[in-house]
Amino acid sequence: MPNSQIEQYKIQAVESMTDGERLILLFDTAIKNLKAAVIMLDSKDIENFTACISKSRNIFFHLETVLDPDYSLSEDLAACYAFFRRQISQCARTRDKQHIEVIIPQVESLRDGFEEAMHSAVRGNG
C-alpha cells in the first residue's frame, strides 16, 4: 500500500507541472540516465547500462514525436533528438562511451536553453 501512495503522489506531482516543467524533467531524467550509463559501462554493469540507455533513447524519441510541426524550430529540434538517439544507439552497439560523453554537454545546453526560455516567458507574463 505505501508504494501505491508514493506512486500516486509522483503521478499527481507530474500532472500538476506546466508543460515547460515537464520538459525540463524529461531532460533532467535523460541526462541522469546518460551519466549513469557511462558509470555502468565503466563498471561493466551491462544490464543497468542497457536500461539507462533505453530510457534516454525513449525520452528523445518521445520528445521528437510531440514536436509541433507548425513551429520552424521543430525541424531543428527533431534533428537534434535524432542525432542524440543515433549516438545512444551507437554506444549501445559498440559499448564506446564516447558516443554518450559527446552528447551530454549538448543535451545539458539544450535543457538549460529551454529552462531559460521558460523563465523568460514567466517573467514576460508577470
Buried (B, 14 or more C-beta within 10 A) or exposed (E): EEEEEEEEEEEEEEEEEEEBBEBBBBBBEBBEBBBBBBEBBEEEBEEBBBBBBBBBBBBBBEBBEEBEEEEEEBEEBBEBBEEBBBBBEEBBEEEEBEBBBEBBEEBBEBBEEBBEEBEEEEEEEE
